Amino acid sequence: MSQRIEQGTGTFAIRGGLLDFSGDPAVSENAHRWEEDGLLVVADGKVRAAGAHAALSPALEPGTPIVDCRGRIVTPGFIDTHIHYPQTDMIASPAEGLLPWLDTWTFPAERRFADPAHAHDAARFFLDELLRCGTTTAMVYCSVHPESAEAFFLESEARGTRMVAGKVLMDRHCPDFLRESAEQGARESEALIRKWHKRGRQMVAITPRFAATSTPAQLQLAGDLACAYPDTFVQTHVAENTDEIAWIRSLYPEARSYLDVYERYGLLRPRAMYAHCIWLDDADRARLAATGAAAALCPTSNLFLGSGLFDVRSADRAGMALTLATDVGGGTSFSMLETMNEMYKVARMTGAHLSALRLFYLATLGGARGMRLEGTIGSFAPGAEADFIVLDPRATPLLARRTQHAQSLEELLFALAILGDDRVVETTYVAGKILHERK
C-alpha cells in the first residue's frame, strides 16, 4: 500500500533506501547504515524504528500506512549550521572582498528588518526555500533588530521546524542605522532567550556578528549571557579573510589570535559554532577541539568572496568538530547538495579527499553533533525527531543516466553530491509532516 501522509500524528512508515550515520565515516568504516530496502517507522512525529523492511514490516500494526519510496534515498534532513536570513534578497551581489561586500550590500539590506512586515515576508520565503532544498534545521543570523528574530521564530514555530537563531550584536564599526549599545544588545538578546529558547522547537543563539563590530564591553556581556544560559548557542565568524584578521589584530592587540579574542570573553564552549575557520593555526585548532566548539565550513561563500580554502587535513589532525553550511547570502545556494559539491573541490585543492559518505555525514549527523543535538536530530535513532527527506537519484536526465550505472552506495551518493541540487529533494518531512513536496 502506498499513500501520501498529510499529518505528523499517528503511525506510518516509509519504505525505501535508508541512509543515516552513527559516526564520522572518516573515523570508522562502520559509521553509516544503508538499507537498500529499508523501513522507517514514524509515530507522532518521532522515529520509532528504522531498519530492513523484511525485519520490521512483520511487526507493523495491521493497516499502518506505508509510503512507497523504493528507488529513492530516505535520509535525515540536512542541517545548515551557518546562514543569514536577512541576506536572502542580496544573494549574488558583487564585491571585491568580504569587508566591502558588507558595507555595500549587507548592511543596507539588513536595515529593512526593523520593519516587522518585511521581516515576516523574508522569513517565510527563507524557511520555504530551506525546506525546498531539504534543510530541516539551521543556525540562523537575524539582523540587529529584535523584530527580525521575533518574526523568524514566529514563522518557524508555525511550520514546526527546529531552528536556532539570534539577533546580531553590533555596537561599533557599522552604520549608525544598525548600531546599538552593548547594554541594549545584551538586554534584547536575553529577552529573546527567555521568550524563545526551547519554546517548542525554537532555540536561541547569542550572536556577536564578529569581533570587529563588537567592543570588548559587548563581547563581555555576550560571554556573561553564554555563562548564565549554558544550554543556549553561540554563533559568530572567525578567521574568514586575511584583511579581516589584520583588522582584528589592530583592535585586540592583547589577544594571541582572532579565535583567542572570543575565548577571552567566555565564548569558546560547547554549542558554540564558528563559521569559516580558514586562517587558524594549530594552536587555534587545538583550542576549538578542546573546548567542544565546532567549525561551520562554508565553501560557496569562501570561493565567492575569495576568502580562502579550508584545510580539512589540519582540522582532522586536531580533532575539530566539523559541520557544513551554505552561508547565504555570501554563499550562493541554499542547497546543501550544491554545498557538498563545492566542499569536495575545496578539499581537493588542499590535497584532501572527502568521500560522499563523509559529505552526507557532515550535512546530517555531523551538524547535529556540532550543535550538541545528537539523538534529537540528524539520525534515525529511536526517539529522534522525524525530520527527514526523500532524495530522487533520477531527478534530472543527467542524474538518471549517471546513477543507473552506479555500482556502489559511494558512487551513487557522489553523483548526488556533485550533480544534485534542489530538484533532487522529492519530499521534506518535519516532525513526520510533509512541508515540501516536489511537483
C-alpha positions in Angstrom: 0.0 0.0 0.0 1.3 3.5 -0.9 -0.3 6.7 0.2 0.6 10.3 0.9 0.9 11.2 4.6 -0.5 14.6 5.5 -0.3 14.8 9.3 2.5 14.4 11.8 0.3 12.4 14.2 -0.3 8.7 14.4 2.0 6.0 13.0 3.1 5.5 9.4 6.1 4.0 7.6 8.4 4.9 4.7 9.8 2.2 2.5 12.9 3.0 0.5 16.7 3.1 0.7 17.5 4.2 4.3 20.8 6.1 4.9 21.9 7.5 8.3 25.1 7.7 10.4 26.3 6.7 13.8 29.7 8.4 13.5 32.1 10.0 11.1 33.0 7.8 8.1 36.5 9.3 8.2 37.0 7.7 11.6 35.1 4.4 11.2 34.2 2.2 8.2 31.0 1.1 10.1 29.8 4.7 10.7 26.9 4.5 8.3 23.7 2.4 8.0 22.4 1.6 4.5 19.3 -0.5 3.9 18.6 -0.7 0.2 15.1 -2.0 1.0 14.6 -0.3 4.3 11.7 0.8 6.5 11.4 3.9 8.6 8.6 3.8 11.2 7.3 7.2 12.4 5.0 7.6 15.4 3.6 11.0 16.5 6.4 12.9 14.8 9.3 10.8 16.1 11.3 7.9 14.8 10.0 4.6 16.3 12.3 2.3 14.4 14.5 2.1 11.3 16.0 -1.0 9.6 15.5 -3.6 6.9 12.0 -3.8 5.6 12.0 -7.6 5.9 12.8 -7.4 9.6 10.5 -4.6 10.6 7.4 -4.9 8.4 6.0 -8.0 10.2 5.8 -6.1 13.4 3.7 -3.2 11.9 0.2 -3.0 13.2 -2.3 -4.0 10.5 -3.5 -1.1 8.5 -0.4 1.0 9.1 0.1 3.4 6.2 3.2 2.8 4.1 4.7 5.3 1.7 6.4 3.5 -1.1 9.7 5.3 -1.8 11.6 2.4 -3.3 14.3 3.6 -5.7 14.8 6.7 -3.7 17.0 7.5 -0.7 15.5 8.4 2.7 17.9 10.2 4.9 17.7 12.7 7.9 17.0 16.3 6.9 20.0 18.4 6.2 21.4 20.7 8.9 22.9 24.0 7.8 25.0 25.4 10.6 25.6 29.0 9.3 23.2 31.1 7.3 21.9 34.7 7.3 18.2 35.1 6.6 18.3 38.9 6.1 20.8 38.4 3.3 18.3 36.4 1.2 17.4 39.3 -1.1 21.1 40.3 -1.7 22.4 36.9 -2.6 24.7 37.0 -5.6 25.8 40.6 -5.0 29.3 41.5 -6.4 32.2 43.0 -4.4 35.9 42.9 -4.2 36.0 41.0 -0.9 34.3 40.4 2.5 34.6 43.9 4.0 33.5 46.0 1.0 30.7 43.4 0.5 29.4 44.0 4.0 29.4 47.8 3.5 28.0 47.9 0.0 25.3 45.2 0.2 24.8 43.5 3.6 24.3 46.5 6.0 21.8 48.3 3.7 19.8 45.1 3.2 19.7 44.4 7.0 18.4 47.9 7.6 15.0 46.9 6.3 14.5 44.3 9.0 13.4 46.9 11.5 10.1 46.6 9.7 8.2 43.5 11.1 6.2 43.1 7.9 9.4 42.9 5.8 11.0 40.5 8.3 8.0 38.2 8.2 7.9 38.2 4.4 11.6 37.4 4.2 11.4 34.7 6.9 8.5 33.0 5.1 10.4 32.8 1.8 13.7 31.8 3.6 12.1 28.9 5.5 10.3 27.7 2.5 13.5 27.8 0.5 15.3 25.8 3.1 12.6 23.1 3.1 12.6 23.0 -0.7 16.3 22.2 -0.5 15.8 19.6 2.1 17.2 21.6 5.1 15.1 21.0 8.2 17.4 22.7 10.8 19.6 25.7 10.5 21.6 28.1 12.7 20.4 31.4 11.5 21.6 35.0 11.9 18.9 37.6 12.1 19.6 41.3 11.9 20.4 43.6 14.8 16.7 44.3 15.3 14.9 42.1 17.8 11.9 42.4 15.4 13.8 40.3 12.9 14.3 37.5 15.4 10.7 37.7 16.6 9.4 37.3 13.0 11.8 34.5 12.3 10.8 32.5 15.4 7.1 33.0 14.7 7.3 31.8 11.2 9.4 28.8 12.2 7.1 27.9 15.0 4.1 28.0 12.6 5.9 25.3 10.5 7.1 23.3 13.5 10.7 23.4 12.3 13.6 23.1 14.8 15.6 26.2 14.2 18.4 28.1 16.1 18.5 31.9 15.7 19.7 35.0 17.3 19.7 38.8 16.8 23.1 40.1 15.7 25.1 42.1 18.2 26.9 45.2 16.8 28.0 48.3 18.8 30.7 49.7 16.5 32.2 49.8 13.0 28.8 49.6 11.4 26.4 52.2 10.1 24.6 54.3 12.6 21.2 52.8 11.5 22.4 49.4 12.7 24.4 50.3 15.8 23.2 49.5 19.3 24.7 49.9 22.7 26.4 47.0 24.3 23.8 47.0 27.1 20.9 47.2 24.6 22.2 44.2 22.6 22.6 42.1 25.7 19.2 43.1 27.1 17.4 42.3 23.9 19.2 39.0 23.5 18.3 37.9 27.0 14.7 38.8 26.3 14.7 36.5 23.3 16.3 33.7 25.3 13.6 34.0 28.0 10.8 34.0 25.5 12.0 31.7 22.7 14.8 29.3 23.9 13.3 25.8 24.0 9.8 27.1 23.2 8.7 24.1 21.2 11.4 23.5 18.7 12.9 27.0 18.7 16.3 27.7 20.2 18.3 30.9 20.7 21.9 31.7 19.8 24.0 34.6 21.3 25.2 36.2 18.1 28.0 38.7 18.0 28.5 39.3 14.3 32.3 39.3 14.5 34.9 40.7 16.8 35.4 43.9 14.7 31.8 45.0 15.1 31.7 44.5 18.9 33.5 46.4 21.6 35.2 44.5 24.4 32.3 45.6 26.6 29.8 43.9 24.2 31.8 40.7 23.9 32.0 40.6 27.7 28.2 40.9 28.0 27.8 38.2 25.4 30.1 36.0 27.4 28.1 36.7 30.5 25.0 35.6 28.7 26.7 32.5 27.5 27.7 31.6 31.0 24.3 32.4 32.5 22.5 30.3 29.9 24.8 27.4 29.1 22.3 25.5 27.0 21.9 28.3 24.5 24.1 28.5 21.4 26.9 30.9 20.5 27.5 31.8 16.8 29.9 34.1 15.1 32.6 34.4 12.5 36.3 33.8 12.8 39.4 33.8 10.5 37.5 34.2 7.3 39.6 36.7 5.4 43.1 38.0 5.8 42.1 41.6 5.7 39.6 40.9 8.5 42.3 39.2 10.6 44.6 42.2 10.3 41.8 44.4 11.4 41.1 42.2 14.4 44.8 42.2 15.4 44.7 46.0 15.4 41.6 46.1 17.5 42.6 43.4 20.0 46.4 43.5 20.2 46.5 41.7 23.5 44.9 38.6 22.0 47.2 35.8 20.7 44.9 35.2 17.7 41.5 36.1 16.3 40.0 33.0 18.0 41.6 33.9 21.3 39.6 37.1 21.3 36.4 35.1 21.7 37.9 32.7 24.3 39.0 35.6 26.5 35.3 36.6 26.8 34.0 33.1 27.5 32.5 32.4 24.1 34.5 29.3 23.2 32.4 26.4 24.6 30.1 23.5 23.7 27.2 24.7 21.5 29.5 27.5 20.0 29.6 27.5 16.2 32.4 29.3 14.5 32.0 30.0 10.8 34.8 29.7 8.3 37.9 28.9 10.4 40.1 29.2 7.3 43.1 31.0 8.7 43.5 29.3 12.0 46.9 28.0 13.2 47.4 24.7 15.0 47.0 26.3 18.5 43.6 27.6 17.4 42.5 24.3 16.1 43.5 22.6 19.3 41.5 25.1 21.3 38.4 24.6 19.2 38.7 20.8 19.7 39.4 21.0 23.4 36.6 23.4 24.2 33.9 21.5 22.4 33.2 24.3 19.9 32.6 23.4 16.3 33.5 24.8 12.9 31.0 25.6 10.2 32.6 25.0 6.7 31.2 27.5 4.2 32.8 26.6 0.8 30.5 28.5 -1.5 30.9 31.9 0.3 34.6 31.4 0.7 35.0 30.9 -3.0 32.6 33.6 -3.9 34.3 36.2 -1.7 37.8 34.9 -2.4 38.4 34.3 1.3 40.5 31.1 1.1 40.4 27.3 1.2 39.6 25.4 4.4 42.3 23.0 5.5 40.5 19.7 6.1 43.6 17.7 6.9 44.8 20.0 9.6 41.4 20.2 11.2 41.1 16.4 11.3 44.6 16.1 12.9 43.4 18.5 15.6 40.2 16.6 16.2 38.0 19.6 15.4 34.2 19.1 15.1 33.3 19.9 11.5 29.9 20.8 10.1 28.7 22.1 6.7 26.9 25.4 5.9 25.7 27.4 3.0 26.4 30.9 4.4 23.7 32.6 2.3 24.0 35.4 1.2 27.8 35.2 0.8 27.1 31.6 -0.1 25.5 31.3 -3.5 22.9 28.5 -2.9 20.5 27.3 -0.3 21.2 23.7 -1.4 23.4 21.5 0.8 23.9 19.2 -2.1 25.5 22.1 -4.1 27.5 23.0 -1.0 28.8 19.4 -0.8 29.9 19.8 -4.4 32.0 22.9 -3.6 33.3 21.4 -0.3 34.7 18.4 -2.2 36.5 20.7 -4.6 37.9 22.9 -1.8 39.2 19.8 -0.1 40.9 18.6 -3.3 42.6 22.0 -3.7 44.2 21.5 -0.3 45.2 17.9 -1.1 42.4 16.2 0.9 39.7 13.9 -0.3 36.2 13.9 1.1 34.1 10.8 0.4 30.5 11.2 -0.5 29.6 9.4 2.7 31.5 11.9 4.8 29.9 14.8 2.9 26.4 13.4 3.8 27.6 12.8 7.3 28.7 16.5 7.7 25.3 17.6 6.4 23.3 15.5 8.8 24.7 13.9 12.0 27.9 16.0 11.8 25.7 19.1 12.1 23.7 17.6 15.0 26.9 16.6 16.8 28.4 20.1 16.3 25.3 21.6 17.8 25.1 19.0 20.6 21.8 17.8 19.4 22.8 14.2 18.6 19.8 11.9 19.4 17.4 14.8 18.7 18.0 15.4 15.0 20.4 14.2 12.4 19.8 10.4 12.5 17.2 7.7 12.7 17.9 6.8 16.3 14.8 5.7 18.1 13.1 8.7 19.7 14.8 11.2 17.3 12.6 13.8 15.8 11.2 12.6 12.4 12.8 15.3 10.2 13.8 13.5 7.0 14.0 13.9 3.3 13.4 11.7 0.2 16.0 12.1 -2.5 15.4 11.1 -6.1 18.5 9.8 -7.9 16.6 10.2 -11.2 15.5 13.8 -10.6 17.2 15.1 -13.8 18.0 13.4 -17.1 21.8 13.6 -16.4 21.4 12.2 -12.9 19.1 9.4 -14.1 21.7 8.5 -16.8 24.6 8.6 -14.4 23.1 6.8 -11.4 21.7 3.9 -13.3 25.3 2.8 -13.7 26.3 3.2 -10.0 27.9 0.1 -8.7 28.1 1.1 -5.0 26.5 3.4 -2.5 29.5 5.7 -2.5 29.3 6.1 -6.3 25.5 6.8 -6.0 25.9 9.4 -3.3 28.9 11.0 -5.0 26.8 11.6 -8.1 24.1 13.2 -6.0 26.7 15.4 -4.2 28.3 16.6 -7.4 25.4 16.7 -9.8 22.5 17.3 -7.4 20.6 20.4 -6.4 17.1 21.3 -5.0 15.5 19.2 -7.7 16.8 16.0 -6.1 14.7 16.7 -2.9 11.4 15.0 -3.6 9.8 15.4 -0.2 10.7 17.1 3.1 9.2 15.9 6.3 9.3 17.9 9.5 8.2 16.1 12.7 6.6 13.5 10.5 4.6 16.0 8.4 5.2 16.9 4.8 6.3 20.5 4.4 7.6 20.3 0.9 6.8 18.1 -2.0 8.3 18.5 -5.4 5.6 18.5 -8.1 
